[in-house]
Amino acid sequence: MTPAAPPYGTVPLYGPDFAADPHAVYARLRQYGPVAPVEISPGVPAHLVTDYRAALDLLRDPGTWSKDPRVWQETLPPDCPVLPMMQWRPNALFNDGDAHTRYRRVISDSFGRIEPHLLRERVIGVADSLIRRFAQRGDVDLVTEYTRPLPLLLFNALFGLPDAYGARLVSALSKMMEARSPEEATEGGGEFYGYVSELVALKLEQRGDDLTSWFLDHPEGQSPEEVLQQVFLTLGAGNEPTANLISNALSRMLSDQRYYHTLTGGALTARDAIEDVLRSEPPLANYSAHFPRHDVRFHGTWIKANELVMVSYSAANTGPDGLPPGPRTDGGAHLAWAAGPHACPVKNPALLIAVTAVERLTSFLSDLELTVPREELVWRPGPFHRALTGLPARFSPITPDQAGATPWNSSPSSSTPQAPTSPERPLSSAR
C-alpha cells in the first residue's frame, strides 16, 4: 500500500484537539518521516523528532546539537507564551560542556545526599496525610486531592519551605506549562521566579538540612543567582512531571483490569505500572529543546543553525502505529528520562516517589475505580506535558477505628512534612 501523502504545513501541538488525542497527531506527523514541522505556540515553529532512533542520534550528539537557546529566542517576542519554559538560564538544562557539567554535578550530588529509605518515609507520610482527608468519604478527585498536592508538599519540604507556600507553586507552574496566553505565561513565570527568589533569600540567611542549602554550600561554589536558577529548574521539573506521572499511571490502572487488578494481585508491581506509563503516556511528552550548531541534514530533513528541534518522547516511545503498548514486566526501552548528557539526573528519586505514591494509595483503597470512562477524562492543554485536569474515583470508605492498617495508624513518625530547617530527622547522613 502506498503511504498517504504528508499533510500540508505545520501541525499545531496545542489546543483541545491535541490535548484530547495526541496520538492521532503523532500518527499524522509520522507521515513526514522521523522529523516533522510543528508549531508549539501560534507563530512559533519547531522541528519535532518522532522516531526513537533519530531521537537517540540527537540526544547523544552534543557536538552537533547545543542546548543553548539564546540565538533562537532572539527571534521571539518577549511575551511569547513558551519563553518561560524555554529561555536561556544559567542552569544545567540550557548549557553545554563544562558549564553543564558544573551545574549538573550540584544537582546530582545534592539529591544523592537524600537517603532513599528516608525519602520513602517522607513520601509515605505525605501520602497518608492526604489520604486521611478523603478516606472516609468514599469518593475523591485524585488529581486535585492526591497526585498534585503530594509532590508539591514533598518538594516544598525537600527544598526548605513549609506547606503554606504550596498553593503559589501550583498556580505558577500550571500557568507556565499550559501557556494559554502571553499574559498568563508571563504571570506564571514571574510568580515562580518570585517564589524561588524568596526561598533562596531565606536560605542565604539561615541554612537548613535541605536541597537549597546544599546547592548554596556545594564545592562548585555557585553564586546565589546560579543557585536560584538551579532551584528554578529542579523544583519545576520535579513537581509537575511527577504529579502527572502518578495521575497518568492511576488513570490507566483504574480503567484497565490488566493494571489495577493484576497490580493488587501481585502479577505486576507498581514499578511495572509506572514504567509502562513512562513508555506509553510520559508526563513530559515533548521537550528536549536542541539547536544545531550549523546547518545540518538530519534523518532526511535540512535544519538551519539555531532552529528549534524538539524530541517527542511520547511519539518515539510508542512506535509507528501510534498505539501505546500493553503492560510489560521488563520495563521496555523508552525516552521518558531523555538520554545522553542531558538525561534526567534524578531518575531514581523520581521513580521512588511515584511508585511509593501509587503503592500507598492502592494499599489502603484496594477497590478504587473511576466514576467516568477513561475516554471522557479531560486533559490539560499545552505542547509539553500530558496532564489530566481531574481524575474522579470512588471506593469503599475507611475509618480511623477499623481493624488493620489505616492511614491513621501506619505512617512513619515523620508523617507530617515540615519545613526542614529544623527537621525531626535529617534527610542525609553527615558528610
N, C-alpha and C positions, 0 to 999 in steps of 0.2 A: 504494500500500500504506500502510495506517495504521501510523505508528511504534508500537513497543512502548511500553507504559506505563512510566514511570520506576520503578526499583526502590524499595522502601520503605526509609527510614532511611539513615544514613550508611554510607559504604563505607570499609573499612579500607585504608590504604596501608602495611601492614606484614604480616609473617608469610610463610610459604613460598609460599602461593598467589600473592600479589602479586609476590614475587621471581621466581617461575618464569614468570609470564606477565602482565606489567604491561599489555600492550596489550589484553588481554581486559578488564582492569579499566577502562582508559580508555574502551573501547567502551561499557561499562555506564554510566560516568559521563556520556558524551555524551548519554544519554537525558534527562538533566536540563536540557540546554541548555548555554550557554557556561560556566556556573558550577555546580559540584556540591558537595554536602555530603560531607565525608570525615572520617576520623579519622587523624591522623598518629601516634598512640600511644593505647593504651587510655584513654578518657576525655578525650582532647584533640581537640576538633572543629576543623575549619577549612573554609573555602570554597576550592575548587580551580578555577582558571581553566584550561579545556581548549581554548579556542578561540584561534586565532592573533590575530585582530583584537581580541578582547577583551583578550588579554594585552598587546598594544601600547597599547591605551587606558589600561590600568592603569599600565604601566611608564613611560609618558610624561606622567603627570599627577601631579606631586608636590604640586600644590595640593590635590587631594582625598585623596591617599594618602601616609601617613607611613611611614617605616621604623623609627620608634621603638617598641619593643615593651613599654615599661615598664608601661603601664596593663594591657595584656593579660597579662603574665607574673605580675602580682599575683593572677590567678585560678588559678594553677597551684601545686601543692605544690612545695616546694623541691627534692624529689628526682625531679621529673618527668624522664623519660629524654631529652626533646627540648630541655631547657633549655640544656645545654652548646652546642648548635648555634644557639640562637635567642634567648638572653637578651641584654639590652642591654649594650653595652660602648662605651667611648669610642674608636670607630674609624670607618672610612669606611662600613661596612656598615649600622650601626644608628643613623645620624644623618641629619638633613636640613639643607638650607640652607647657611649659612656654615660650620657645623661640618663638614658633609660635604665641602664644597669644600676646606677646610683639610686634612682628613685625606687626602682623595683625592690632593691635589697632592703630598704627601710620597711616596706610593706611586708615582705616575706619574713624578715627577722622578727618583726613585731607580732605578727599573727602566730609565728612559731612559738612565741612565749606563752600562748594560751594552751594550757594543758587540756587535751581532748576530753578527759573524764570530767573536768570542771566545767568545760563548755557544755557538755551534755547535761550536767546537773542544772546549769543556768537555763538551758532550753526547756528542760522538764519543769522547772519552777515557773517560767513564764507561761508555758502551755497549760499547766494545771490552774494557774490563776485565771486564765481566760476561760477555760472550760467550766470552772466554777460559776462563772457569770451566767451561763445559759443552760447548764446541765439539767436543772430542774424543770425547764420549760418544755422540752421535747421538740423544739424547733430552733433553727439558727440560720443566719446568713453567714456561711463560713468565711466569705471574703472579708466582710466588714467587721466580724466579731472574732475571727481567729487568724486567718492567713496573713492579713495585712498588719494587724497590730503586733503579731508575735515577733517578726524580725525587727520591727520598729522599737519595741520595748527592749529587745535583746541588744541591738546595736547602740541604742542610746546608752545603755549601761556599759557596754564594752568600750565605747569612746569617751565615757565620763560625764554624761548628762542624766538628770533624773527623768522619770516618765512624763512629767508635766510638759516637757518640750515636744512630746511626740506628735501632737496634732499639727504643729508647724511643719514638721518634717514630712508628714504625709501630704499635706497641701502643696508644699513646694515641689516635691518630686513628681506628683501627679501632673502639675502644670508643665513641668519640663518635659516629661516623657510623652505626653499626649499632644502638646503644641497645637491646640485648636486655633490659635490666633497669635500674631506677633506680640500683641499686648500681654496675653496670658503667658507666653513663653518668657518674655522679658520679666514679668512679675514673678514667675516661679523661679527663674534663675537668680533674681535679686533676693528673694526670700531665702533660698537655700544658701546663698553666699553669706547673707547676714547670720543665718543660723550657725554655720560653721565658723564664721568670724568670732561670734560670741563664745563658742566652745574653745577655740584656740586661745583667745584672750583670757578666759578663765584658767586654763591650764598653764599659761605663762606666769600667772600669779601664784598658782598653787598646784603642784604636780599631784598626781594620784596613781593608783595601780590600774592604768587604763591605756588604751591604744594611743590616744592623743599625746599623753605624756611620754610614752615610749618613742613615738615619732620625734618629739622635740629633743629627746635625750639620746637619740641614736648616734653612734660614732660617725656616721656620714656627715653630721653637722649641718643639717638643713636649716635654712633661715625660717623665721616664723611664717613668712609668706609662702615658702615652699611647703611647709607643714600644712598650712591652711589648704593649699591646693591638693596635697596628698589625701587629706581627710575628706575634702570635697569629692574626690574620685572614689575613695574606698567606701565612704558612708553611703553615697548614692548607688554605687554598683553593688553594694552588699544588701541593701534593704529591698529595693523594688524588685529586682530579679528573683531574690529568694522568696519573697511573698508570692510572686507569680508562679514560681516552680511548685510551691506547696499547693496552691489552689488549682493549678492545672493538673497536678497529679490526682488530687482528690476528685476533681470533676470527672476524670476518666475512670477512676476506680469505682466511684459510686454509680456509674452508668453502665458498667460492663462487668458481668459476673466473673469474667476471667481475671480481673484485677482484684476487686474487693473481696470476693468470697474465697478465691484461692489465697489471697494475702492472709486473711484471718485464719484460713485453714492450714497454712504453713507451706503450700506449694511454691509460692513466690514471697520473697521478703519485701519489706518496704523499700529497700535499696534497689531491688529489681524493678519495682514500680516507678521509682524516681528516675532510674536510668532509661526506662522505656519512654518516659515523658521527655527527657532530655533529647532523645533521638527524634521523637515524633512531633513534639509541640514545645520546643525550647522557649523559655520565658523571654529571652532576648533573641528575637527571631532574625533580625537583620542589623548588623553593625560592622565592627572591624573596618573602620574607615582607613583607606590607604590611598597614597598618591604616588604615581610613578615619577621617578627622578628625571626621566627623559621619555620622549615618545617611544612607545613600545607596542609591538603586536603580541597580544596575549590571547591565546586559545582562539585565534581567528578574528579578533577584534582589535582595530587600531585605537589606541588610547593615547591622548596627548599628555605631556608632562603636567603634573599638578591637577589633573582632573580627578574627581572623586570616584573611587571604586570601593564598593562595599561587598561584604560577604553575607549571603543569606544562609545562615546556619540551618534554618528550617527546610529550605528547598534542597540544600546539599545533603542533608541527613536523610530525607525521605525518598530520594531517587527519582528517576524519570517518570514513574507512574503517578507521582504526587500523592500517593496514598500512604498514610502512616502505617508502619508495620505493626503486627500484633506483639503481645508481651513475649519477652525472651529472658532466659535466665543467664545468658552470657554477657549481658550489658550491650554488646554491639558497638561498633565504631560510630562515633558522631563528633560533631564540631561545636557542641553547645558551650564548651570551655575555650573555644578557638584553638589555635595551635601555633607552634613556632615561638619566637622570643617573647611575643606578647600574649601567650596563653595565660589564662586566669591564674594568678599566683596564690589564690586562697581556695582552690577547688575543694580540698579535703574538709576544711571547716564548714564551707557552704553545704556540702553533702551531709555532713553530720547534723547540721541544723535542720535541713529539710527532712531527712529520714526520721530523726527523733520527733519532729513535729507531727509527722504522719503516724508514727507508731503510737505516740501518746494519745492522740485523738481517737484512733480506732481501737485502742485497748480498752478505753472506758465506754465508748459509744459504738458497740460492735454491730448494731443494726442500722447504722446511718444509711439513709437513702435520699436521693434528690426528690424534690417536690415538683419539679418540671422536667420534661425530657431534655437531655443534653443539647439537642438541636435548637432548643428555644433559649438557651443561655445567651446573654449579650456580652460581647467583647468590646473592650475599650479601644478607641481609635488610636492611630499613630503608626509610623513606619517601623519603629524599632522593636516594640515589645509584643508579646502575646499575653493578654491580661484580661481577666473577667471583671465585669462590673459587680457581679454578685453570684453567690452560689447557695441558693436556698435548699435546706435539707431538714429532715425530721428524724426522730429516733425515740426510743423508749426513755423517758426521764429517769434520772438517777438522783438520789438524795444523800445528804451527809451521813444519815444514820443507817443506811442499808448495809447489809453484810458484805464483806470482801473489800478489795481495794477500791478506793474512790479518789477523785482529785482533791478531796479534803483531807485524806489521811495518809497519802503515799508520796507526797512531794519530798524532795530533799530539803535540808534545813535552810538552804538559800532560795526558798520558793518565791519570794517576792523580790524582784530585781531592784536594787538601789543604785544611786549614783556611786560608782566605785571609787570615789575619792577616799572613802573610809570603809573598805569592803569588809563584809563579815568573814570572807575567806578569800585569799588572793587568787588571781587568775593564773599566776605562774609561780614557779619556784624561784627563789632568789638566784640572780645570775650576776 
